Amino acid sequence: MARSARHSSLETRTARARLKTRRTPYFAKIAKGLRLGYYRGATAGSWVASFYCGTKGYVTKAIGAADDTIDADGVTVFDFWQAQDQSRTWAEQQRLVVAGIVRSGPYTIEDAVKDYLSEIAAEKKPTAVKGAKYVFDAWILPDLGALKIDEVTTEKLARWRNKIATAPKRVRTKRGAVDQATQETADDDDARRGRKATANRILTVLKAALNRAFYADRVASDAAWRKVKPFKNVDGPVVRYLSLGEARRLVDGCPQDFRKLVEAALYTGCRYAELGRLKREDYNNDSGTLSVRLSKGKNRHVFLTEEGKQAFRHWTTDLDAGARIFLRCDGKPWGTSHQQRPLDEASDRAGITPAVNFHILRHTHASYLAMAGVPMGVIAKQLGHADTRMTEKHYAHLAPSYIAQTIRENFPVLGLGAFGQVAQFRNRAAS
């Protein structure tokens, strides 16, 4: 960080009060080619920055009011040191424009989003790009898109984050509808935690776009959004898994084509998209494994039990090389969002409330392994986690542990469950 410049006539409000009122500013050089100016008004003054752009001469920018009569807040009112910081940030932006590194004119959050989406299109899967675009269109661009990045403040971003955290839950809205549909949510601790967790995820997407703009030298500083922190202690895992009885009823309630997909999820713990991509050659009958390709950018091998091997052997026996293992009854692949409606219907037939989503099938597979005492490292490999941190976060509480065993072996039996066997005290005086 550049060292702040000193200037005895401008540093304090007392020193500035001695200056004469005039139409031209009092300037102090704070860096090469950069000056901070102070306009002395009748009652209060204001700050202005001036930057030398070579053959184009000097360009100026109003920074904000000086803290002559009210205390500085770093947003609209600045002291001498804050005004320097604002001037340096603006001057760095001008330097990048002069060097041709960034476009001239205002660079808005919408511009940063467009650049981000065009760049990640070459790096990520189309579904990931589509998901990011949905978040930008739904949550970020309507409120923040028109803001110039060099004018974005931590306070503005924090207010936007808080607005999301207190907004009602959105629901699917008909195409072309003018207003976004929402649903009432309970005002309890769990609901508030969920809304804050949603705000954290959206904030992460925004920061990804702004950070890419910063590291590409399209903006001069990342200080505004770097200071906006996510809500703490809101991402505690709530793992739901199916009992064996529920799993069997759910499978029995599925149509034949979708039943295969649900069975495979329970046998393997694979994600919906991973199963939809599986082809005949991805199953190795000799080793009893599945080769899951392009799972978050890398391959992994999923190991099957004898029951799982028998199912995959049956499903792949008559398939040609290159054929998908799981197809809909019309012969088309399972696509994005094709899974929830049949899961809702199967959950209703099975009497499971609330309805199951596909990720719960993955949780069920992992939970059975954890409760059987399988090491966290093994479960992480099976699920494709990079390390055991995510696995332990979700499933460690299900695993047999020394603490649980010790408590259950040593805590006394209280005998509080003998309902109907409690004798009433008789009133001795009445007897």
C-alpha positions in Angstrom: 0.0 0.0 0.0 1.3 3.5 -0.9 2.5 5.7 1.9 0.1 8.5 2.7 1.4 12.0 2.0 1.5 14.7 4.6 0.3 18.3 4.2 0.1 20.5 7.3 -2.5 22.9 5.7 -4.9 20.2 4.7 -4.5 17.4 7.3 -6.9 18.7 9.9 -10.1 20.7 9.9 -8.5 23.3 12.2 -5.7 23.9 9.6 -8.2 24.0 6.7 -10.4 26.6 8.6 -7.5 29.1 8.4 -7.5 28.9 4.6 -9.1 31.7 2.6 -12.3 31.0 0.7 -11.5 30.9 -3.1 -12.8 29.4 -6.3 -9.7 27.4 -7.1 -8.7 24.4 -4.9 -5.6 24.1 -2.7 -3.6 21.2 -4.1 -1.3 18.7 -2.4 0.8 16.3 -4.4 0.2 12.8 -3.0 1.8 10.7 -5.8 3.5 11.0 -9.1 1.1 12.8 -11.5 -1.6 12.8 -8.8 -2.8 15.7 -6.7 -5.5 16.0 -4.0 -7.3 19.3 -4.0 -9.4 21.0 -1.4 -12.1 23.6 -2.2 -12.7 26.0 0.6 -16.3 27.1 0.8 -18.1 29.6 3.0 -18.9 27.0 5.7 -17.3 23.8 4.5 -15.1 22.4 1.9 -14.9 19.4 -0.5 -12.2 17.2 -2.0 -11.2 16.8 -5.6 -8.5 14.6 -7.3 -6.4 15.6 -10.3 -4.5 13.1 -12.4 -2.0 13.8 -15.2 -2.8 11.7 -18.3 0.2 12.7 -20.5 -0.8 14.3 -23.8 -4.4 14.5 -22.6 -3.4 16.8 -19.7 -5.1 16.6 -16.3 -8.4 14.9 -15.6 -10.3 15.7 -12.4 -12.9 13.9 -10.2 -14.9 15.1 -7.3 -14.2 12.9 -4.3 -16.8 14.1 -1.8 -17.3 16.5 1.1 -14.6 17.3 3.6 -15.1 16.6 7.3 -15.1 20.3 8.2 -18.4 20.3 10.1 -19.4 16.7 10.5 -17.4 13.5 11.1 -16.1 11.5 8.2 -18.0 8.3 7.3 -15.8 7.2 4.4 -18.8 7.2 2.1 -19.9 10.8 1.4 -17.7 12.6 3.9 -14.0 12.1 4.0 -11.0 13.2 6.1 -7.7 14.0 4.5 -6.4 10.4 4.6 -9.6 8.9 3.3 -9.7 11.3 0.5 -6.2 10.3 -0.4 -7.2 6.6 -0.6 -10.2 7.5 -2.8 -7.9 9.5 -5.1 -5.4 6.8 -5.4 -8.0 4.2 -6.3 -9.5 6.5 -9.0 -6.0 7.4 -10.3 -5.1 3.7 -10.7 -8.2 3.2 -12.8 -7.2 6.2 -15.0 -3.7 4.8 -15.4 -5.2 1.5 -16.7 -7.3 3.4 -19.2 -4.4 5.4 -20.4 -2.3 2.2 -20.8 -5.2 0.7 -22.8 -5.6 -2.2 -20.3 -9.2 -1.4 -19.6 -11.9 0.3 -21.7 -12.5 4.0 -21.3 -15.7 5.2 -19.8 -17.5 3.7 -16.8 -17.0 0.0 -16.1 -20.1 -1.3 -14.4 -21.0 -4.5 -12.5 -23.0 -5.5 -15.6 -19.8 -5.1 -17.7 -17.9 -7.3 -15.2 -20.6 -9.9 -15.3 -20.6 -10.0 -19.1 -16.8 -10.4 -19.2 -17.0 -13.1 -16.5 -19.6 -15.2 -18.3 -17.8 -15.0 -21.6 -14.6 -16.2 -20.0 -16.0 -19.1 -18.0 -17.8 -20.4 -21.0 -14.4 -21.7 -22.2 -13.6 -23.1 -18.7 -16.7 -24.6 -17.3 -19.6 -26.9 -18.3 -22.6 -25.3 -20.0 -24.8 -26.2 -17.1 -22.4 -24.3 -14.7 -22.5 -21.2 -17.0 -26.2 -21.4 -17.2 -26.5 -21.7 -13.4 -24.2 -18.7 -12.9 -26.2 -16.6 -15.4 -29.4 -17.4 -13.6 -28.0 -16.1 -10.3 -26.8 -12.9 -12.0 -30.1 -12.3 -13.7 -32.2 -13.1 -10.7 -30.3 -11.6 -7.8 -27.4 -9.4 -8.8 -28.0 -7.4 -12.0 -31.5 -5.9 -11.1 -30.0 -4.2 -8.0 -26.4 -3.7 -8.8 -25.9 -4.0 -12.6 -25.8 -0.3 -13.3 -23.4 0.6 -10.6 -19.9 1.8 -11.6 -17.4 -0.5 -9.9 -15.1 2.3 -8.9 -18.1 3.9 -7.1 -19.2 0.7 -5.4 -18.9 0.9 -1.6 -18.8 -1.8 1.1 -22.0 -0.3 2.6 -24.0 -0.6 -0.7 -22.9 -4.3 -1.0 -23.7 -5.1 2.6 -27.2 -3.6 2.2 -27.8 -5.7 -0.9 -26.6 -8.8 0.9 -28.9 -8.1 3.8 -31.8 -7.5 1.5 -31.4 -11.0 0.0 -31.1 -12.5 3.5 -34.4 -11.1 4.5 -36.3 -11.6 1.3 -39.0 -14.4 1.0 -38.2 -17.6 -0.8 -38.7 -17.5 -4.5 -40.7 -20.2 -6.3 -40.8 -21.1 -10.0 -42.6 -18.5 -12.0 -44.4 -18.9 -15.3 -42.3 -17.8 -18.3 -43.1 -14.2 -19.3 -44.6 -13.3 -15.9 -44.0 -9.7 -14.8 -43.6 -10.3 -11.1 -41.5 -13.0 -9.4 -43.6 -15.3 -7.3 -42.6 -16.0 -3.7 -43.8 -18.1 -0.9 -44.2 -17.3 2.8 -41.5 -18.9 5.0 -41.5 -19.5 8.7 -39.8 -16.8 10.7 -37.8 -19.2 12.8 -34.1 -19.9 13.4 -33.8 -22.5 10.7 -35.6 -20.4 8.1 -33.4 -17.4 8.8 -30.3 -19.6 8.7 -31.4 -20.9 5.2 -32.0 -17.4 3.8 -28.5 -16.2 5.1 -26.9 -19.3 3.5 -28.6 -18.4 0.2 -27.2 -14.8 0.5 -23.7 -16.2 1.1 -23.9 -18.3 -2.1 -25.1 -15.4 -4.2 -22.4 -13.1 -2.7 -19.8 -15.7 -3.6 -20.9 -15.6 -7.3 -20.8 -11.8 -7.3 -17.3 -11.8 -5.8 -16.1 -14.3 -8.4 -17.0 -11.9 -11.2 -15.6 -8.8 -9.5 -12.4 -10.6 -8.5 -11.8 -11.7 -12.1 -12.2 -8.1 -13.2 -9.8 -7.0 -10.5 -7.1 -9.6 -11.3 -7.5 -8.8 -15.0 -6.7 -5.1 -14.2 -10.1 -4.0 -15.3 -10.7 -2.3 -12.0 -8.2 -0.6 -9.7 -9.2 -2.0 -6.3 -11.1 -4.9 -4.7 -11.4 -3.2 -1.3 -15.1 -2.6 -1.4 -16.2 -6.2 -1.8 -13.3 -7.7 0.0 -14.6 -6.1 3.2 -18.1 -7.6 2.8 -18.0 -10.9 4.7 -20.5 -13.8 4.5 -22.8 -14.5 7.3 -21.2 -16.8 9.9 -22.4 -20.2 11.2 -25.3 -20.6 8.7 -24.0 -23.5 6.6 -24.4 -26.2 9.2 -25.2 -29.4 7.3 -28.8 -30.8 7.6 -28.3 -34.3 6.3 -31.5 -36.2 5.5 -31.4 -39.8 4.5 -33.9 -42.6 3.9 -34.4 -45.6 6.1 -34.3 -49.0 4.3 -38.1 -49.1 4.4 -38.4 -45.7 2.9 -35.8 -46.5 0.2 -37.7 -49.6 -0.8 -41.1 -47.9 -0.9 -39.6 -45.0 -3.0 -38.1 -47.4 -5.5 -41.4 -49.3 -5.8 -43.2 -46.1 -6.4 -41.1 -45.1 -9.4 -41.9 -45.7 -13.1 -39.7 -48.4 -14.7 -37.3 -46.1 -16.5 -36.8 -43.8 -13.5 -36.7 -46.7 -11.1 -33.4 -47.8 -12.6 -31.9 -44.3 -12.0 -33.0 -44.2 -8.4 -31.7 -47.7 -7.7 -28.3 -46.7 -9.2 -28.2 -43.6 -7.0 -28.7 -45.7 -3.9 -26.1 -48.3 -5.0 -23.4 -45.8 -6.0 -24.0 -42.4 -4.3 -23.5 -40.8 -7.7 -25.0 -37.4 -8.6 -28.0 -37.2 -11.0 -25.9 -35.7 -13.8 -23.1 -38.3 -13.3 -25.6 -41.2 -13.7 -27.1 -39.6 -16.8 -23.7 -39.5 -18.5 -22.8 -43.2 -17.9 -22.2 -45.3 -20.9 -21.9 -49.0 -21.4 -18.1 -49.0 -21.3 -18.1 -47.1 -18.0 -19.1 -50.3 -16.2 -16.4 -52.8 -15.6 -17.9 -56.2 -14.6 -14.5 -57.7 -13.8 -13.6 -55.2 -11.1 -17.2 -54.3 -10.2 -16.5 -50.5 -10.7 -18.0 -47.6 -12.5 -15.8 -45.0 -14.1 -17.4 -41.6 -13.5 -16.1 -39.2 -16.0 -15.8 -35.4 -15.8 -17.1 -35.3 -12.2 -16.2 -31.7 -11.3 -13.3 -31.8 -13.7 -11.8 -35.2 -12.9 -12.5 -38.9 -13.1 -13.1 -41.3 -10.2 -14.0 -45.0 -9.7 -17.1 -46.0 -7.8 -17.1 -49.5 -6.2 -20.2 -51.6 -6.3 -21.5 -54.2 -3.9 -22.6 -57.6 -5.2 -26.1 -56.3 -5.4 -25.0 -53.3 -7.3 -22.9 -55.4 -9.7 -25.8 -57.6 -10.4 -28.0 -54.6 -11.2 -25.5 -53.0 -13.5 -24.7 -56.3 -15.2 -28.4 -56.7 -16.0 -28.8 -53.1 -17.2 -25.7 -53.3 -19.6 -25.9 -56.9 -21.0 -27.7 -56.0 -24.2 -26.2 -52.5 -24.7 -23.9 -51.6 -27.5 -20.6 -49.7 -26.9 -21.2 -46.0 -26.5 -24.9 -46.4 -25.5 -26.1 -44.7 -22.4 -27.0 -46.9 -19.5 -30.0 -44.8 -18.4 -32.5 -43.4 -20.8 -36.1 -42.3 -20.5 -38.9 -44.5 -21.8 -39.0 -42.5 -25.0 -35.3 -43.3 -25.6 -34.1 -39.7 -24.8 -31.4 -38.9 -22.2 -32.3 -37.7 -18.8 -31.9 -33.9 -18.8 -31.6 -31.1 -16.3 -34.6 -31.0 -14.0 -36.3 -34.1 -15.4 -35.8 -35.9 -12.1 -37.9 -33.9 -9.6 -41.4 -34.5 -10.9 -41.1 -38.3 -10.9 -39.4 -38.1 -7.4 -42.3 -36.0 -6.1 -44.8 -38.5 -7.5 -42.9 -41.5 -6.1 -42.6 -39.8 -2.7 -46.3 -39.3 -2.6 -47.0 -43.0 -3.5 -44.5 -44.1 -0.8 -45.9 -41.8 1.8 -42.6 -39.9 2.3 -43.0 -36.3 3.4 -41.5 -33.9 2.5 -40.8 -35.2 -1.0 -37.3 -36.6 -1.7 -34.8 -34.8 -3.9 -32.1 -36.6 -5.8 -29.3 -35.5 -3.6 -31.0 -37.2 -0.6 -30.3 -40.5 -2.5 -26.6 -39.6 -2.4 -26.8 -38.7 1.3 -28.5 -42.1 1.9 -25.7 -44.0 0.3 -23.1 -42.2 2.3 -25.0 -42.3 5.5 -25.4 -46.1 5.4 -21.6 -46.4 4.9 -20.9 -44.0 7.8 -23.3 -45.8 10.2 -21.5 -49.1 9.3 -18.2 -47.7 10.5 -16.6 -47.1 7.1 -13.7 -44.7 7.4 -14.4 -41.1 6.3 -11.5 -41.3 3.8 -13.1 -44.2 2.0 -16.5 -42.5 1.9 -14.8 -39.4 0.5 -13.2 -41.4 -2.3 -16.5 -43.1 -3.1 -18.3 -39.7 -3.3 -15.6 -37.9 -5.2 -14.8 -35.4 -2.5 -11.3 -33.8 -2.8 -10.6 -34.6 0.9 -12.4 -35.7 4.1 -13.5 -32.2 5.2 -16.8 -32.2 3.4 -17.4 -35.8 4.2 -16.8 -35.3 7.9 -18.9 -32.2 7.9 -21.9 -34.1 6.7 -21.5 -37.7 8.0 -19.1 -37.9 10.9 -21.9 -37.6 13.4 -23.4 -40.8 12.0 -20.3 -42.9 12.5 -19.8 -45.1 15.5 -17.5 -43.2 17.9 -15.7 -43.8 21.2 -17.6 -40.9 22.8 -21.0 -42.4 21.9 -20.0 -45.9 22.9 -18.7 -44.7 26.3 -21.8 -42.6 27.1 -24.1 -45.5 26.3 -22.2 -48.0 28.3 -21.8 -45.8 31.4 -24.9 -43.7 31.8 -27.4 -45.3 34.3 -30.9 -46.5 33.4 -33.2 -43.8 34.8 -36.4 -45.9 34.5 -38.4 -43.0 33.2 -40.2 -44.9 30.5 -42.4 -47.2 32.7 -45.6 -45.3 31.8 -48.7 -46.4 33.7 -46.6 -47.9 36.5 -46.2 -44.8 38.7 -48.1 -45.2 42.0 -49.8 -42.1 43.4 -48.8 -40.7 46.7 -51.5 -41.1 49.3 -52.3 -38.3 51.7 -51.2 -39.6 55.1 -53.4 -37.2 56.9 -56.5 -38.5 55.1 -55.6 -42.2 55.8 
